[in-house]
Amino acid sequence: MKVSEKKFGFVIGDEEWFIKVADGLGLKKKMDGAWSRHPLAFLMEAADDICYRIVDLEDGHRLGRVTFKEAAEHLEPIAFDSKTALMSGSYTGIDNDKSRFEYLRARAINSLILDAVSVF
């Protein structure tokens, strides 16, 4: 079973309303009670995955379970890829690990968003 087939989009009591919305959006009916997902649902899932993965790493760093060096090893290749064209040392002027991590987090999320947009 595909992941998309395991997800429920509405409760049965809302079916009449959902059908109106699905028709208005042009969603294709696959079978009784099942429609294709709206393309933006996939974009929302990508955004959710991007944020949660990065924030999990940030939580590990905040709790002292992941050092800044370990976090940077994962984030720098994402934050400073060919699309962003900056050298990894460009944030060395930031004077503490918390702020450096926040900078890397923002750069990595931006880079992953650009990737998601190009795929979408």
Number of C-alpha atoms within 10 A of each C-alpha: 5 6 6 11 11 8 9 9 14 11 8 10 8 10 13 10 12 16 15 11 12 17 13 9 10 12 15 13 14 10 8 6 13 12 17 14 17 13 10 10 10 14 16 11 10 17 15 11 12 17 15 12 11 18 14 11 19 20 12 14 19 14 10 10 12 15 14 18 12 12 18 19 11 14 20 17 13 20 25 19 15 11 11 14 9 12 12 14 9 9 14 9 8 12 9 10 14 14 12 16 22 12 14 23 23 13 19 24 20 16 20 17 17 14 12 15 11 8 8 11
